[in-house]
Amino acid sequence: MATSEQHDRWKSLIPFLYDWFNHHHLTWPSLSCRWGPVVEEKTFKRVRKLYLSERTDGTEANKLITMHASVCKPRVASAEVITGYSEASFSPYVKAESVILHPGEVNKIRECPSHPAIVVTHTDAPQLYVWNVGRQRNRLGDKGNRGKLSEPDLTLLGHTDNAEFALGMANPEPLVASGGKDTKVLVWSLADQMTSLSVQGAKGASLQPNTILEGHADTVEDVVWLKGSEHELASVGDDYAVIVWDSRMPGPATKIAGAHGKEDLHCVDWNPLNPDLLATGAADGSLKVWDRRKLSSASAESPPEALFSCQHHSAPIMRLEWSPTAATCLATGSEDQVINVWDLSRGGAAAPAQGSKRTAANVPPELMFQHCGHHGMVADFQWSPDDPFTFLSVSEDEESATSEGGGTLQMWRMNDMIYRPEAEVLAELEHHKTAILEGKSKAPVQTVTNGTPATVPAVAAAEAPAGPVKQEAPPTPLAPAGINAGMSAVPAPEPAQLPASHAADTAMPDAPA
């Protein structure tokens, strides 16, 4: 858990660790967050929907909220913008657009990839709810109203006990998978319901599962589909087991008993870019990555060996997800308030120099980055589906010296000097060597991405905010990738000796009204 002093230190490093960072205080905590579709493209930002849950204390209805968020494009945000916030501040770049008064808590949200306005929610009950957020009555003005709750467009039935967290959507087929305390994994097909879900029609319909999968001996905590498959999925549970399913088969296709020893398993994800890799997170804070090609030959006498295993969180891992754009990268979020970003390709990295705080004993070489901006347990996060190394995350905060309580929503993008090839980073720093050492800048400013130089644009006058606009400054010099990572990815000189920002040093234009 981060102390007040540690959090202050992290905050001072924001301009060096992040290309962009946005903090938004939530009056009530959120247990689930999702990126929605892009609704508007502009020169220096894109506006996209967010789906967010809101859990209240019972004095108000629980909510499913659709928000519009302005997401700054790479190398545009100024240091002043990304650090100029207080813990209780409401971001001007995040705005609620519509609200659904939800029956029960919203524990998890999943959108339908082929129909992004269709979302499915898990609550503290056996049933699941399907919503067309575009046609539901907007209850945004019903603040504090505990009158009639919103009515779902479709209710998914079949569980015989509460199903609270295990929820997955197939891609591209509209298939929903769910697990719960009844130890079963249920699958529904929404294909025949899409017409009525997509157009204005009668609400209140219900649907029974197409498939029931049995093999767990305790609560199913998470379930995920193999990308592009309508038959293969994986689940984990409190029976310590990982199960790989083929819905065309009567039972488990593969089962790993005691995958993390006698530890409950909280989350699982299938690599969307490499279908042979499956990752799992457990209650003891351990992370494991499995090669499913080696699972078929495993047995109780000869259990499979994980491809990668590490215990670097100090509390249970509540969420993990592979990167949608980098095949060797994944992230884990924990009750210890930290999101770790891993790069498995760094497993053979050279040991740190003698005397370095980043030693092999306390930091695995695969750990690339740590996000330490939350004051409570990380309830959920998601990689951006189309903006590399950009994240959306939420936490459930308790009142303390550093937090107002309620919850926190953060959007953040890692500084690309942390994950880009070292040769590219060094080439860019060489261009700004004079500015770094003597405070004198060359012009024009250029960056190198994937070997291609590009000039960083200045903010167009039409999109700039009122008042003077600062000129471009050279990138903030960071230690290049592979030399220092995570919280040790800090500049070699003292911050006071460096330029204030690492891109066009301007405020982010066009905040939502």
SULHURA-V325882 format. One record per backbone hydrogen bond with DSSP energy under -0.5 kcal/mol. CO is the residue of the C=O (numbers start at 0). NH is the residue of the N-H. E is the energy in kcal/mol with one decimal. If there is no record, write none. Layout:
CO,NH,E
CO,NH,E
This chain:
2,6,-2.5
3,7,-2.2
4,8,-2.0
5,9,-2.5
6,10,-2.6
7,11,-1.8
8,12,-0.8
9,12,-1.2
10,13,-1.1
12,15,-1.5
12,16,-2.3
13,17,-2.2
16,414,-2.5
19,412,-2.8
21,410,-2.2
23,408,-2.9
25,406,-2.4
28,54,-2.8
31,52,-2.0
33,50,-2.8
36,48,-2.6
39,46,-2.9
43,72,-2.2
44,41,-2.5
45,47,-0.5
45,70,-3.2
46,38,-2.9
46,39,-1.8
47,68,-2.7
48,35,-3.4
49,66,-2.9
50,33,-2.2
51,64,-3.5
53,55,-0.6
53,62,-2.2
54,28,-0.5
61,101,-2.1
62,53,-2.0
63,99,-2.3
64,51,-2.6
64,66,-0.5
65,96,-3.1
65,97,-1.8
66,49,-2.2
67,94,-2.3
68,47,-2.3
68,70,-0.7
69,71,-0.7
70,45,-2.0
72,75,-0.8
72,76,-0.5
74,503,-1.2
75,505,-0.9
77,81,-1.9
78,82,-1.2
79,83,-1.4
82,84,-1.9
85,88,-1.9
88,24,-2.7
88,90,-0.6
90,93,-1.1
91,511,-0.5
92,69,-2.5
94,67,-2.9
97,65,-2.6
98,138,-2.7
99,63,-2.2
99,101,-1.0
100,149,-2.2
101,61,-0.5
101,103,-1.0
104,106,-0.8
107,121,-2.2
109,119,-3.1
110,112,-0.7
111,114,-1.2
114,111,-0.6
114,117,-2.6
116,118,-0.6
116,132,-2.2
117,111,-2.6
118,130,-3.1
119,109,-2.2
120,128,-1.9
121,106,-2.3
121,107,-1.0
122,124,-1.5
124,162,-2.1
126,122,-0.5
127,155,-2.5
128,120,-2.6
129,152,-1.6
129,153,-1.5
130,118,-2.5
130,132,-0.9
131,134,-1.3
131,135,-1.2
136,138,-0.6
138,141,-1.6
140,142,-1.2
141,144,-2.1
149,151,-0.5
151,203,-1.5
152,204,-0.8
153,129,-3.1
154,156,-0.6
154,206,-2.2
155,127,-1.8
158,157,-0.5
161,180,-2.9
162,122,-0.6
164,166,-0.8
165,178,-1.8
167,176,-2.7
170,227,-2.3
172,174,-2.3
173,189,-3.1
174,169,-2.6
175,187,-2.5
176,167,-2.4
177,185,-2.8
178,165,-0.5
179,182,-1.5
179,219,-2.2
182,214,-0.6
182,215,-0.8
183,179,-0.9
183,185,-0.5
184,212,-3.3
185,177,-2.1
186,209,-2.6
186,210,-1.8
187,175,-2.7
187,189,-0.5
189,192,-1.4
189,193,-0.9
190,193,-0.7
192,196,-2.4
193,197,-2.1
194,198,-1.2
204,154,-2.2
206,156,-2.8
210,186,-2.5
212,184,-2.4
218,220,-0.6
218,237,-2.5
219,165,-0.5
221,235,-1.9
223,233,-2.8
225,228,-2.2
230,246,-2.6
231,225,-2.3
232,244,-3.6
233,223,-2.5
234,242,-2.7
235,220,-2.0
235,221,-1.5
236,239,-1.1
236,264,-1.9
239,258,-2.2
240,236,-1.1
241,255,-3.1
242,234,-2.4
242,244,-0.5
243,252,-2.2
243,253,-1.8
244,232,-1.6
245,248,-3.2
253,243,-2.9
254,256,-0.7
255,241,-1.8
255,258,-0.7
257,260,-1.8
260,259,-0.6
260,262,-1.3
263,265,-0.5
263,282,-2.3
266,280,-2.1
268,278,-2.8
273,276,-2.1
275,291,-2.7
276,270,-2.5
277,289,-3.7
278,268,-2.1
279,287,-2.3
280,265,-2.0
280,266,-1.5
281,284,-1.6
281,316,-2.1
284,311,-0.6
284,312,-1.2
285,281,-1.9
286,309,-2.4
287,279,-2.7
288,306,-2.2
288,307,-1.5
289,277,-2.2
289,291,-0.7
290,293,-2.2
291,294,-1.0
291,295,-0.7
294,297,-1.4
301,298,-1.8
307,288,-2.6
309,286,-3.5
315,317,-0.6
315,334,-2.2
318,332,-3.2
320,330,-2.5
325,328,-1.7
327,343,-2.9
328,322,-2.7
329,341,-3.6
330,320,-2.2
331,339,-2.5
332,317,-2.1
332,318,-1.6
333,336,-1.3
333,377,-2.3
336,373,-0.7
337,333,-1.4
337,339,-0.5
338,370,-3.0
339,331,-2.4
339,341,-0.5
340,367,-2.4
340,368,-1.6
341,329,-1.6
342,345,-1.9
343,346,-1.4
344,347,-0.5
345,348,-2.2
352,355,-2.1
356,358,-1.4
358,361,-1.0
358,362,-2.3
363,366,-1.6
365,342,-3.0
365,367,-0.7
367,485,-3.7
368,340,-2.9
369,371,-0.7
370,338,-2.0
376,378,-0.9
376,395,-1.9
379,393,-2.5
381,391,-2.0
385,387,-0.5
386,389,-1.2
388,413,-2.1
389,383,-3.2
390,411,-2.1
391,381,-2.3
392,409,-2.8
393,378,-1.3
393,379,-1.4
394,29,-0.5
394,396,-0.7
394,407,-1.5
395,376,-0.8
396,405,-0.6
397,404,-0.5
399,402,-0.6
402,399,-2.2
405,396,-1.7
406,25,-3.0
407,394,-1.8
408,23,-2.5
409,392,-2.6
410,21,-2.6
411,390,-3.4
412,18,-2.4
412,19,-1.3
414,417,-2.0
415,419,-2.1
416,480,-1.1
420,424,-1.9
421,425,-2.6
422,426,-2.1
423,427,-2.1
424,428,-2.6
425,429,-2.3
426,430,-1.3
427,431,-1.0
429,432,-1.4
431,435,-2.4
432,436,-2.5
433,437,-3.2
433,438,-0.7
433,439,-1.0
434,438,-1.2
444,455,-1.3
446,453,-2.5
448,451,-2.0
450,452,-0.6
451,448,-2.1
453,446,-2.8
459,462,-1.2
459,463,-1.1
470,504,-0.5
475,477,-0.6
479,482,-2.0
479,483,-1.2
484,487,-2.0
485,488,-1.9
487,489,-2.1
489,478,-0.5
493,496,-2.0
494,497,-1.8
502,472,-1.2
503,505,-2.1
505,77,-0.9
